[in-house]
Amino acid sequence: MRGLLSFAPKWGKNKPVRISGALLGMGAVLALALALWGLDRAFPPNLSRLDHISAVVEGRNGQPLRMFSTEGGLLRLQTRVEGVDPKYLRFLKSYEDRRFDHHWGVDPAALLRASWQWLRAGHIVSGGSTLTMQVARLLEPRDRTLVAKGIEILRALQLEWHYSKTDILNMYVTLAPFGGRLEGVRSAANIYFRKDPAHLTIAEAALLTVLPQTPSTLRPDRFPTRAGAARQKVLGRLLGEQVITQAEYDEANAEPLPDRQFPVPMLAPHLAERLVASHPGQHRITTTIEPWLQGDIQKLVEYYGGRNRSQRSVALMVVENKTGKVRVHLGSRDYLDRTSHGFVDMTQAVRSPGSTLKPFIYALSFDARQTHPQTLIWDRAIADGGYRPANFDHGEAGEVSIADALRFSLNIPAVKVLERFGPIRFSETMRHNGLDLRLPHEGDVPNLAIALGGTGIRLDEMTQFYRGLATDRKNCPLTYLQNAPAQSCASPQDMFSSRTQNWITGILQHTPRPDGYRAQAAYNATRNAAPIAFKTGTSYGYRDAWAFGYTADYTVGVWVGRASGEPVNGQTGLNSAAPLLFSVFEKLPPLSYPGQNTSANDWQNPAPIGLKYFGIKQADPVFQAANALDIEYPADDSIFMANSLGLRGLVLRARNGERPLVWMVNGVPLPSDPWQRHVRWQPDGPGFYDITVLDKNGVARHRHVTIRANAPLLSPIHPVSLSTSR
């Protein structure tokens, strides 16, 4: 019987069961739905290609600094529709899939049209693939066959089921091929037009619309005629559908095609490489680097290095003082240059700092009230002991002020001041403030050679430390990532007082400029420009040339030398690194009005009578007076065993001097009766101690003592003889 089916099995009284065709159809649909559901669960969308995305490191404004290829050598940058010019998306839908926003992944009308044209012409005239079907093909590339087309249709339905239209467009603009190793709209826009796709011209958007159809034969850098014809075809259809006007069509049609693929950007390459390695799996890293400034300074350094010997490299950093953000990072003169070992990031290399630690030696001495900028000190060879440092020019300046000793970077006064303060104490103070001074060999003891570069530091560490000198007197981590959370400083305490900061800054602002920049200082003064405080350094054997400088807005660190560590004859911080430092400052945009610092010249004030001379000077009437302050006990350079002191401690006794008296050990005041001339001191443990007593008039006297355990704690110090200054 038509429309009914009879079944042999009986129910009750041998009556046949009849099922209508409608129910049978519903069952078939249900079975098909269950089958599709099962296939969907068994074969979910394969999005593995989206896991292999190029990492891109960007500047603070989103401009790429460096792009890294995928494992397969592709340049596939992650792209989102919100980062693409809307006109491109409008052109894409109009040209490729007008009903994209309404269909479920397949456009039956387009498929029927394409099939009819194929049957009538005997070859493919137009495609019937929707954008969703194209995404399915991009996710799982297959040969162009009818079976492959069927799979694409099923995958397209599956994609539409699981993902939104925006998600599908994101996949397309990330995976679409654009010729060679380029995949994704962002890759194509950067390499063909040197811009991000957020702002495209009509001609650029039209070209990017048609390129994925046959990218190997439409590349404008190789086949400009074909590319021009394809772009014109897109523009013509857009004009016919009134998506663009006639004027826009004429203007876009006349726009030149790109004739080449631009090289990938190579800004701050060492930093980019380091950040990608430290952020695995992150496809987009936004830094604090200012791209236009980074590019300008890279050109400056390339020219600067080119003028000199080809084997010489340059490392450089620019830090914004207020925020601690790194605006320029350069690890070498030329990243791709083999001769100068350009692949080595010299901002991370541990090198001898030369004289660049001297400002901090004097700063700690000022705070310990051992010296004053106008304290007079003899620049005369040290006659006793095994360490005999010499000045850079092997001459002697005679009696000079501490300020001039720092301004002219004299070696002998710096060593004397470090000896008074204590090299171990200095090294530990630096370590407490986050700067680890690396000694030549494990187990070495800090010695006087530190003053002249007998240690190791990195450029980024020292730039960070000078930034603290320029700003809040704290050694705080530099910031490389745009949205990085704030990090705590190395120590909550200030490295030194604001008075000392003003003194050091004022002195360094009056350091002699390099040749060619002396007149520039006077010119800056007429414009009320911020003066540059700077310090140079040269390591032993002319291996490393340094310059660190700062204003209220920026801190700049420069290193010049050979990455191999070989000497460069005649290279000094003043003639090699300082000129580049000043050239960089000329390119930096001002961030604030310099204003007038009323304490900038305080370093020129006379020293207190007790700090007029460094050490005892017989001509000073204070020392000739009968009531001159002195330390009666202990004697200078005394050595005590810790066990012998026990709980009694050590009695410190003074004679003469006008009370009240203040006792200090290593710069820390001791609790005492200021009207008594003695105090009992309990040492913290073995070590070197500087004992100081001050009277009412500011007269100070010092003694150095050593507290030892039962066995000797320290090996003899054999400092390396160094001679550096500039």
Residue pairs with C-beta under 8 A, 6 or more apart in sequence:
3 20
3 21
4 18
4 19
4 20
5 18
5 19
5 24
6 16
6 17
6 18
7 16
7 17
8 16
9 17
10 16
11 17
39 154
40 158
40 161
45 139
45 155
45 158
45 159
45 162
45 163
46 139
46 140
47 139
47 171
49 138
49 139
49 175
50 139
50 171
50 174
50 175
52 70
52 71
52 72
52 74
52 76
53 70
53 76
53 77
53 78
53 174
53 283
54 67
54 68
54 69
54 70
54 74
54 75
54 76
54 77
54 78
54 187
54 283
55 67
55 68
55 276
55 282
55 283
55 284
55 285
56 64
56 66
56 67
56 68
56 77
56 78
56 283
56 284
56 285
57 64
57 65
57 66
57 67
57 268
57 271
57 272
57 275
57 276
57 285
57 287
58 64
58 65
58 284
58 285
58 286
58 287
59 65
59 267
59 286
59 287
59 289
59 290
59 291
59 294
60 286
60 287
60 288
60 289
60 290
60 291
60 482
61 291
62 196
62 286
63 196
63 265
63 291
64 190
64 196
64 264
64 265
65 265
65 267
65 268
65 269
65 271
65 272
65 287
65 289
65 291
65 294
66 264
66 265
66 266
66 267
66 268
66 269
66 272
66 273
67 75
67 77
67 187
67 190
67 264
67 265
68 272
68 276
69 75
69 181
70 76
73 181
74 181
74 182
74 183
75 181
75 182
75 183
75 187
75 191
75 264
76 174
76 175
76 183
76 184
76 187
77 174
77 184
77 186
77 187
77 190
77 283
78 174
78 184
78 186
78 283
78 284
79 170
79 173
79 174
79 184
79 185
79 186
79 187
79 197
80 170
80 173
81 89
81 166
81 169
81 170
81 173
83 186
83 196
83 197
83 198
84 173
84 185
84 186
84 197
84 198
85 197
85 198
85 199
85 200
85 205
87 200
87 202
87 205
88 185
88 197
88 200
88 205
88 208
88 209
89 169
90 243
91 205
91 206
91 209
91 234
91 238
91 243
92 131
92 172
92 209
93 100
93 101
93 131
94 237
94 238
94 241
94 243
95 209
95 210
95 234
95 237
95 238
96 130
96 131
96 134
96 209
97 107
97 110
97 130
97 131
97 132
99 107
99 109
99 110
99 130
100 130
100 131
100 132
100 165
101 165
103 130
103 132
104 157
104 160
105 130
105 132
105 133
105 153
105 156
105 157
105 158
105 159
105 160
106 130
106 132
106 133
106 153
106 156
106 157
107 128
107 130
110 128
110 129
110 130
111 128
112 128
113 126
113 128
114 124
114 125
114 126
114 127
114 128
115 128
117 124
117 125
117 126
118 124
118 125
129 137
129 152
130 156
131 168
131 169
131 172
132 156
132 159
132 160
132 168
133 152
133 153
133 155
133 156
134 172
134 176
134 212
135 156
135 159
135 168
135 171
135 172
135 175
136 151
136 152
136 155
136 156
136 159
137 148
137 152
138 171
138 172
138 175
138 176
138 177
139 155
139 171
139 175
140 151
140 155
142 148
142 151
142 152
159 168
160 168
163 171
173 184
173 185
173 186
173 197
174 183
174 184
174 185
175 183
175 184
176 183
176 184
176 185
176 212
177 183
177 211
177 212
177 215
178 184
178 185
178 187
178 188
178 192
178 208
178 211
178 212
178 215
179 188
179 211
179 215
179 216
179 218
179 219
179 221
179 222
179 261
180 215
180 219
180 261
182 188
182 191
182 215
182 261
185 197
185 208
186 196
186 197
188 197
188 208
188 211
189 195
189 196
189 197
189 200
189 204
189 208
190 196
190 262
190 264
190 265
191 261
191 262
191 264
192 204
192 207
192 220
192 221
192 258
192 261
192 262
193 200
193 204
193 258
194 262
197 208
200 208
201 252
201 255
202 235
202 244
202 248
202 251
202 252
202 255
203 231
203 235
203 251
203 252
203 253
203 255
204 255
206 231
206 234
206 235
206 238
206 252
207 220
207 227
207 230
207 231
207 234
207 257
209 234
210 218
210 230
210 231
210 233
210 234
211 218
211 219
211 227
211 230
213 230
217 223
217 226
218 226
218 227
218 230
219 227
220 227
220 228
220 257
220 258
220 259
221 258
221 259
221 260
221 261
224 257
224 259
227 257
228 257
231 253
231 257
232 253
235 244
235 249
235 252
235 253
236 249
238 244
238 249
239 245
239 246
239 249
244 252
266 335
266 336
267 289
267 291
267 294
267 295
267 298
268 287
268 289
268 294
268 328
268 329
268 330
269 331
269 335
270 329
270 330
270 331
270 332
270 335
270 345
270 347
271 287
271 289
271 326
271 329
271 331
271 345
271 480
272 285
272 287
273 345
274 345
275 285
275 287
275 480
275 481
276 282
276 285
279 285
285 481
286 481
286 482
286 483
287 326
287 480
287 481
287 482
288 320
288 325
288 326
288 327
288 479
288 480
288 481
288 482
289 326
289 327
289 328
289 329
290 327
290 328
293 318
293 327
293 328
293 587
293 588
293 589
294 327
294 328
294 329
294 330
296 587
297 316
297 318
297 328
297 330
297 584
297 587
298 330
300 580
300 583
300 584
300 587
301 314
301 316
301 330
301 333
301 580
302 333
302 334
304 314
304 333
304 580
304 583
305 312
305 313
305 314
305 333
305 334
305 340
308 576
309 568
310 337
310 339
310 340
311 339
311 340
311 562
311 564
311 566
312 333
312 340
312 560
312 561
312 562
312 568
312 571
313 332
313 333
313 340
313 341
313 342
313 344
313 346
313 560
313 561
313 562
313 563
314 330
314 332
314 333
314 346
314 558
314 559
314 560
314 580
315 330
315 331
315 332
315 345
315 346
315 347
315 349
315 459
315 558
315 559
316 328
316 329
316 330
316 556
316 557
316 558
316 559
316 580
316 584
317 326
317 328
317 329
317 330
317 347
317 459
317 460
317 463
317 556
317 557
318 326
318 327
318 328
318 554
318 555
318 556
318 584
318 588
319 325
319 326
319 327
319 463
319 464
319 467
319 478
319 554
319 555
319 556
319 557
320 326
320 327
320 553
320 554
320 591
321 467
321 470
321 471
321 550
321 551
321 552
321 553
321 554
321 555
322 471
322 553
322 591
323 479
324 467
324 476
324 477
324 478
324 479
325 478
325 479
325 480
326 478
326 479
326 480
327 554
328 584
329 347
329 480
330 347
331 344
331 345
331 346
331 347
331 348
332 340
332 341
332 342
332 343
332 344
332 345
332 346
332 563
333 340
333 342
334 340
334 342
335 342
335 343
336 342
336 343
340 562
340 563
341 562
341 563
341 564
344 563
346 459
346 559
346 561
346 563
347 458
347 459
347 460
347 559
348 458
348 459
348 460
349 458
349 459
349 563
350 438
350 456
350 457
350 458
351 456
351 457
351 458
351 459
351 539
351 543
351 544
351 559
351 561
352 453
352 454
352 455
352 456
352 539
352 540
352 543
352 544
353 453
353 455
353 456
353 457
353 462
353 537
353 539
353 544
353 546
354 452
354 453
354 536
354 537
354 538
354 539
354 544
354 545
354 546
354 573
354 724
355 409
355 411
355 414
355 451
355 452
355 453
355 535
355 536
355 537
355 538
355 573
355 724
355 725
355 726
356 453
356 462
356 535
356 536
356 537
356 546
356 548
356 573
357 450
357 451
357 453
357 455
357 537
358 406
358 409
358 414
358 451
358 535
359 406
359 469
359 504
359 507
359 508
359 535
360 430
360 465
360 469
360 495
361 414
361 417
361 418
361 421
361 426
361 451
362 371
362 402
362 406
362 414
362 417
362 504
363 469
363 495
363 496
363 500
363 501
363 503
363 504
364 421
364 426
364 429
364 496
365 371
365 402
365 417
365 420
365 421
366 372
366 373
366 496
366 497
366 499
366 500
366 503
366 504
367 496
367 497
367 500
367 667
368 421
368 664
368 666
368 667
368 690
368 692
369 611
369 664
369 667
369 692
369 694
369 700
370 417
370 420
370 421
370 611
370 690
370 692
370 700
370 702
371 377
371 402
371 417
371 420
371 611
371 614
372 402
372 607
372 608
372 611
373 401
373 402
373 403
373 503
373 507
373 603
373 604
373 605
373 607
374 401
374 402
374 403
374 603
374 604
374 605
374 606
374 607
374 612
375 401
375 402
375 607
375 611
375 612
375 613
375 614
376 399
376 400
376 401
376 607
376 612
376 613
376 614
376 617
377 399
377 400
377 401
377 402
377 405
377 413
377 416
377 417
377 613
377 614
377 615
378 398
378 399
378 413
378 614
379 391
379 396
379 397
379 398
379 399
379 400
379 405
379 410
379 412
379 413
380 396
380 398
380 412
381 388
381 390
381 396
381 412
382 388
382 389
382 412
382 415
382 416
386 718
386 719
387 415
387 447
387 448
387 449
387 719
387 721
388 721
389 411
389 412
389 415
389 448
389 451
389 452
389 721
389 722
389 723
390 411
390 412
390 723
391 397
391 410
391 411
391 412
391 723
391 725
392 409
392 411
392 538
392 572
392 723
392 724
392 725
392 726
393 725
394 723
396 412
397 404
397 408
397 410
400 408
400 410
400 413
402 413
402 417
402 614
403 503
403 507
403 603
403 604
404 410
405 413
405 414
406 414
406 504
406 507
406 508
407 507
407 508
407 510
407 511
407 512
408 512
408 725
409 535
409 536
409 537
409 725
409 726
410 725
411 451
411 452
411 723
411 724
411 725
413 614
414 451
414 452
415 448
415 451
415 452
416 614
417 451
417 614
418 426
418 448
418 450
418 451
419 448
420 614
420 690
420 702
421 690
422 666
422 688
422 690
422 704
423 446
423 447
423 448
423 450
423 451
424 445
424 446
424 687
424 688
425 666
425 688
425 690
426 446
426 450
427 437
427 446
427 450
427 455
430 436
430 437
431 437
432 490
432 491
433 465
433 468
433 475
433 490
433 491
433 495
434 464
434 465
434 475
434 489
434 490
434 491
435 457
435 461
435 462
435 465
435 475
435 490
436 461
437 446
437 450
437 455
437 456
437 457
438 455
438 456
438 457
439 445
439 446
439 454
439 455
439 456
440 454
440 455
440 456
440 720
443 715
445 714
445 715
445 717
446 455
447 454
447 717
447 718
447 719
448 454
448 719
449 455
449 719
449 720
449 721
449 722
452 540
452 722
452 723
452 724
453 537
453 539
453 540
453 722
453 724
454 719
454 720
454 722
459 557
459 559
460 478
460 557
462 546
462 548
462 557
463 478
463 548
463 555
463 556
463 557
464 475
464 476
464 477
464 478
465 475
466 535
466 548
466 549
466 550
466 555
466 557
467 476
467 478
467 550
467 555
468 474
468 475
468 476
468 495
469 495
469 501
469 504
469 505
469 550
470 505
470 533
470 550
470 551
470 552
470 555
472 494
473 494
473 495
473 496
473 497
473 498
473 501
474 489
474 490
474 491
474 492
474 494
474 495
475 489
475 490
475 491
475 495
476 487
476 488
476 489
476 490
477 487
477 489
479 487
499 599
499 602
502 597
502 599
502 600
502 602
502 603
503 602
503 603
504 533
504 603
505 533
505 600
506 533
506 599
506 600
506 601
506 602
506 603
506 604
507 603
508 533
508 534
508 535
509 531
509 532
509 533
509 600
511 533
511 534
511 535
511 536
512 518
512 574
513 520
513 521
513 578
513 582
514 574
514 575
514 578
514 579
514 582
515 575
515 579
516 579
517 578
517 579
517 582
520 582
521 531
524 530
524 531
525 531
528 594
529 590
529 594
530 551
530 552
530 553
530 590
530 594
531 551
531 594
532 549
532 550
532 551
532 581
532 582
532 585
533 549
533 550
533 551
534 547
534 548
534 549
534 550
534 578
534 581
535 547
535 548
535 549
536 545
536 546
536 547
536 572
536 573
536 574
536 577
536 578
536 726
537 544
537 545
537 546
537 547
537 573
537 724
537 726
538 544
538 545
538 546
538 571
538 572
538 573
538 574
538 724
538 725
538 726
539 545
539 546
539 724
540 720
540 722
540 723
540 724
541 567
542 567
542 568
542 569
542 570
542 571
542 572
543 561
543 562
543 565
543 566
543 567
543 568
544 559
544 560
544 561
545 559
545 560
545 561
545 568
545 571
545 572
545 573
545 575
545 576
545 577
546 557
546 558
546 559
546 560
546 573
546 577
547 556
547 557
547 558
547 573
547 574
547 577
547 578
547 580
547 581
548 555
548 556
548 557
548 558
548 581
549 555
549 556
549 581
549 582
549 585
550 556
551 585
551 594
552 592
552 594
552 595
553 588
553 590
553 591
553 592
554 585
554 588
554 591
556 581
556 584
556 585
556 588
558 577
558 578
558 580
558 581
558 584
559 577
560 571
560 576
560 577
560 580
561 568
561 571
562 568
568 576
572 726
573 726
574 726
606 612
608 697
608 698
609 622
609 697
609 698
609 699
610 622
610 694
610 695
610 697
610 698
610 699
610 700
611 698
611 700
612 620
613 620
616 623
617 623
618 624
622 628
622 699
626 656
627 656
627 657
627 658
628 656
628 657
628 699
629 654
629 655
629 656
629 657
629 658
629 693
629 695
629 699
629 700
629 701
630 654
630 655
630 656
630 657
630 701
631 652
631 653
631 654
631 655
631 691
631 693
631 701
631 702
631 703
632 653
632 654
632 655
633 651
633 652
633 653
634 640
634 650
634 652
634 691
634 703
634 705
635 703
636 702
636 703
636 704
637 704
637 705
637 706
638 703
638 705
638 706
639 705
639 706
639 708
640 650
640 683
640 705
640 706
640 707
640 708
641 707
641 708
641 709
641 710
642 683
642 685
642 686
642 707
642 708
642 709
642 710
643 709
643 710
645 682
645 683
645 707
647 682
648 680
649 680
649 681
649 682
649 683
650 680
650 681
650 682
650 683
650 705
651 678
651 679
651 680
651 681
652 663
652 670
652 678
652 679
652 680
652 681
652 691
652 693
653 677
653 678
654 661
654 677
654 678
654 693
654 701
655 677
657 693
657 695
657 696
657 699
657 701
658 695
658 696
658 697
659 674
659 675
659 677
659 695
659 696
660 674
660 675
660 695
660 696
661 672
661 674
661 675
661 676
661 677
661 693
661 694
661 695
662 669
662 672
662 674
662 693
662 694
663 669
663 670
663 672
663 679
663 681
663 691
663 692
663 693
664 670
664 691
664 692
664 693
664 694
665 681
665 689
665 690
665 691
665 692
666 689
666 690
667 690
667 692
670 679
670 681
672 679
673 679
681 691
683 689
683 707
685 707
686 707
686 708
686 709
686 713
687 706
687 707
688 704
688 705
688 706
689 704
689 705
689 706
689 707
690 702
690 703
690 704
691 702
691 703
691 704
691 705
692 700
692 701
692 702
693 700
693 701
694 700
